[in-house]
Amino acid sequence: MGRSRAAWRKSSRSSGNGGNCVEVAELTSGIGLRDSKDPDGPKLVVSRDAFAALVADLKR
């Protein structure tokens, strides 16, 4: 899926944090990350493997 049609989502645990949220989307080129306060701003795209490693590290 291209970035313009990406289904961006944020964690259900992000409510009540003052709007400081990261959104993620599955893209054809990998996993997209962006600041929810600036949806038209820069996006970071990482490989699925890199995203899985990040999530695993965060869980530890």
C-alpha positions as CSV (number, residue, x, y, z in Angstrom):
1,M,0.0,0.0,0.0
2,G,1.3,3.4,-0.9
3,R,1.8,6.2,1.7
4,S,-1.2,8.2,0.5
5,R,-3.6,5.3,1.0
6,A,-2.0,4.0,4.1
7,A,-4.2,3.1,7.1
8,W,-2.4,4.9,9.9
9,R,-3.1,3.8,13.4
10,K,-1.9,4.4,17.0
11,S,-2.0,2.3,20.1
12,S,-5.2,2.2,22.1
13,R,-2.9,2.9,25.1
14,S,-1.9,6.3,23.8
15,S,-5.0,8.2,25.0
16,G,-4.4,10.7,27.8
17,N,-0.8,11.3,27.0
18,G,-1.1,14.9,25.8
19,G,-1.2,14.0,22.2
20,N,2.3,12.6,22.0
21,C,1.7,9.6,19.8
22,V,3.5,7.7,17.1
23,E,1.3,6.3,14.3
24,V,2.2,3.2,12.3
25,A,1.1,1.9,8.9
26,E,1.8,-1.1,6.8
27,L,3.3,-0.1,3.5
28,T,4.5,-2.0,0.5
29,S,8.0,-0.8,1.2
30,G,7.9,-1.7,5.0
31,I,6.4,-0.1,8.1
32,G,5.7,3.6,8.2
33,L,6.1,5.7,11.3
34,R,4.9,9.3,11.8
35,D,4.1,11.8,14.5
36,S,0.3,11.9,15.0
37,K,0.5,15.7,15.7
38,D,2.0,16.3,12.2
39,P,0.4,13.8,9.8
40,D,1.7,15.7,6.8
41,G,5.2,15.9,8.1
42,P,8.1,13.6,7.6
43,K,7.6,9.8,7.8
44,L,10.1,7.1,8.6
45,V,9.9,3.8,6.7
46,V,11.7,0.8,8.2
47,S,11.8,-2.8,7.1
48,R,9.4,-5.3,8.7
49,D,12.3,-7.1,10.3
50,A,13.6,-3.8,11.8
51,F,10.2,-2.9,13.1
52,A,9.8,-6.4,14.7
53,A,13.2,-6.0,16.3
54,L,12.2,-2.6,17.7
55,V,9.0,-3.9,19.1
56,A,10.8,-6.9,20.7
57,D,13.3,-4.5,22.3
58,L,10.6,-2.3,23.6
59,K,8.8,-5.3,25.2
60,R,12.0,-6.3,27.1
